[in-house]
Amino acid sequence: IKIDLQGGEVVDPSVREVTPTTGHIHVELDGIVVSMRYGLEQTIEVEEPGTHTLRVEFVAADHVPFDPRVFADVAFTAK
């Protein structure tokens, strides 16, 4: 996946200060967090064929979602 984050900045995991424009990425596959990313690209392997949902969410440094939440969902089919 390649993430186009606008208006925010992904920061290093050592950053603990919570600000409205800095944080990191949570990646969910079918509602389960599979990754916490500190970058904007990642490979996700899907082992089960069928329809799946991927959610990418920009969260604060303390892992708490922003209000309003900043995320994108996509459905796809794995063969």
N, C-alpha and C positions, 0 to 999 in steps of 0.2 A: 504494500500500500504506500502511496505517496500522499502526504497531507499538505493541504494548502491552508495554512493558518494565517489569517489576516487580523491585525490589531492586537496580537499577543506575541509573547516570546517564550519559547521553551528554554528553561534554565537547568543548570546542572543539579543533580540530586542533592548536593551539599547545601544548596540555597534553602533556607528555612523561612525567610521573610515572605509573608503573604501580601501580595499586591494584586490589584484588579487586572493586571495585564501580563503577569508572569506565572508560569506553572509548568506542567508536563502533560503527557498524553496517556489516557487509559484506553486500551483496546479491548473490546468485548466481542466474543464470538458466541452467538446464540444466548446472550444474556450472562455469560461467564467471562470475568476479566481474565484475559490470557497474556496481557503484557502491560507494563507501565514503562512508557518510552520517554527518553530525554532527547529525542530527535524526531524528524518528520518523515522518515522512511523505515519500513519494516517488511519482512517477509512473514506471512502467516501461512502455516500449513494446515490444510483441512483434510482429515483422514476419512470422514464419513461422506459418501455421496448423498446428494439431495439438496434441498433448498436450505440456505443458511442466512442469518442476518449478522452483519458486521456493524459495530458502533465504535466510533472514534470520538472521545470526549476530551476536551481541554479542561483540566482541573487545576486548582490552586496548589501551591507547594506543599500544603498539608494534606493533599489528596481529597479535599472537600470540593464538590462541584460548585461552580460559580452560580450566581442567581442574577439573571436567568442562566440556565445551563447552556453550555457551548458544545454542541455535538453534531455529528452527521451519521445517518444510518444508510446502509445499502443492503439490499437483498440480492443474493446470487445463487446460482446452482452449480454445485461441484459434481463432476462426473467421475 
